[in-house]
Amino acid sequence: MTSATGIGAGPTSSPVRDERREGYDVDERAARLAAYPLAAAAGAEIFANYYERFEDGLRLIVAGVEVRYGVR
């Protein structure tokens, strides 16, 4: 895969919609977290709306770079 700019061999800057990494099993995760209900609830909150959160995170990173390096 090429980068978002088409340069280099690195991954793109966005996830592939509706694809999870290999080995991720929602049921297995739920079983592991059954003893930790607060962690399970937090995970559901954190990972809900993945694509929206991805965009928010990317905006935060870009804003930090702009502040650090004075880019506008």
C-alpha beads as a LAMMPS data file, in Angstrom:
LAMMPS data file: protein, C-alpha beads

72 atoms
71 bonds

1 atom types
1 bond types

-500.0 500.0 xlo xhi
-500.0 500.0 ylo yhi
-500.0 500.0 zlo zhi

Masses

1 110.0

Atoms # bond

1 1 1 0.000 0.000 0.000
2 1 1 1.190 3.519 -0.633
3 1 1 0.815 6.507 1.619
4 1 1 -2.109 8.912 1.358
5 1 1 0.042 11.064 -0.908
6 1 1 0.934 8.093 -3.091
7 1 1 4.605 8.371 -2.116
8 1 1 6.488 5.587 -0.383
9 1 1 5.568 2.141 0.767
10 1 1 4.010 3.017 4.130
11 1 1 0.391 2.478 5.118
12 1 1 -2.321 4.956 4.262
13 1 1 -3.449 7.530 6.826
14 1 1 -6.914 6.060 7.119
15 1 1 -8.245 2.680 8.241
16 1 1 -10.011 0.327 5.889
17 1 1 -13.718 0.690 6.575
18 1 1 -15.401 -2.312 8.189
19 1 1 -12.182 -4.308 8.438
20 1 1 -10.632 -5.375 11.723
21 1 1 -7.066 -6.434 12.164
22 1 1 -6.395 -10.130 11.802
23 1 1 -6.891 -11.996 15.056
24 1 1 -9.386 -9.529 16.553
25 1 1 -12.381 -11.378 17.953
26 1 1 -15.144 -9.366 19.605
27 1 1 -16.517 -12.388 21.492
28 1 1 -13.070 -13.334 22.787
29 1 1 -12.521 -9.784 24.016
30 1 1 -15.885 -9.799 25.796
31 1 1 -14.997 -13.073 27.531
32 1 1 -11.615 -11.724 28.680
33 1 1 -13.216 -8.562 30.061
34 1 1 -16.202 -10.265 31.722
35 1 1 -14.472 -9.983 35.098
36 1 1 -13.872 -6.243 34.549
37 1 1 -17.244 -4.632 33.745
38 1 1 -15.950 -1.051 33.978
39 1 1 -13.156 -1.817 31.504
40 1 1 -15.651 -3.494 29.183
41 1 1 -17.960 -0.467 29.340
42 1 1 -15.070 1.944 28.780
43 1 1 -13.921 -0.040 25.753
44 1 1 -17.364 0.147 24.222
45 1 1 -17.360 3.923 24.745
46 1 1 -13.814 4.413 23.471
47 1 1 -14.163 2.262 20.358
48 1 1 -17.678 3.319 19.330
49 1 1 -17.829 5.495 16.199
50 1 1 -14.339 4.392 15.195
51 1 1 -14.112 6.433 12.004
52 1 1 -15.332 9.609 13.676
53 1 1 -12.810 9.146 16.480
54 1 1 -10.067 8.431 13.943
55 1 1 -10.759 11.757 12.232
56 1 1 -10.845 13.562 15.608
57 1 1 -7.497 12.010 16.566
58 1 1 -5.963 12.959 13.249
59 1 1 -7.150 16.557 13.719
60 1 1 -5.538 16.636 17.184
61 1 1 -2.228 15.401 15.793
62 1 1 -2.253 17.971 12.982
63 1 1 -3.150 20.759 15.434
64 1 1 -0.223 19.723 17.656
65 1 1 2.161 19.808 14.708
66 1 1 0.864 23.243 13.724
67 1 1 1.424 24.587 17.251
68 1 1 4.857 23.005 17.597
69 1 1 6.188 24.081 14.221
70 1 1 4.159 27.230 13.607
71 1 1 2.514 25.855 10.473
72 1 1 -0.792 27.394 9.424

Bonds

1 1 1 2
2 1 2 3
3 1 3 4
4 1 4 5
5 1 5 6
6 1 6 7
7 1 7 8
8 1 8 9
9 1 9 10
10 1 10 11
11 1 11 12
12 1 12 13
13 1 13 14
14 1 14 15
15 1 15 16
16 1 16 17
17 1 17 18
18 1 18 19
19 1 19 20
20 1 20 21
21 1 21 22
22 1 22 23
23 1 23 24
24 1 24 25
25 1 25 26
26 1 26 27
27 1 27 28
28 1 28 29
29 1 29 30
30 1 30 31
31 1 31 32
32 1 32 33
33 1 33 34
34 1 34 35
35 1 35 36
36 1 36 37
37 1 37 38
38 1 38 39
39 1 39 40
40 1 40 41
41 1 41 42
42 1 42 43
43 1 43 44
44 1 44 45
45 1 45 46
46 1 46 47
47 1 47 48
48 1 48 49
49 1 49 50
50 1 50 51
51 1 51 52
52 1 52 53
53 1 53 54
54 1 54 55
55 1 55 56
56 1 56 57
57 1 57 58
58 1 58 59
59 1 59 60
60 1 60 61
61 1 61 62
62 1 62 63
63 1 63 64
64 1 64 65
65 1 65 66
66 1 66 67
67 1 67 68
68 1 68 69
69 1 69 70
70 1 70 71
71 1 71 72
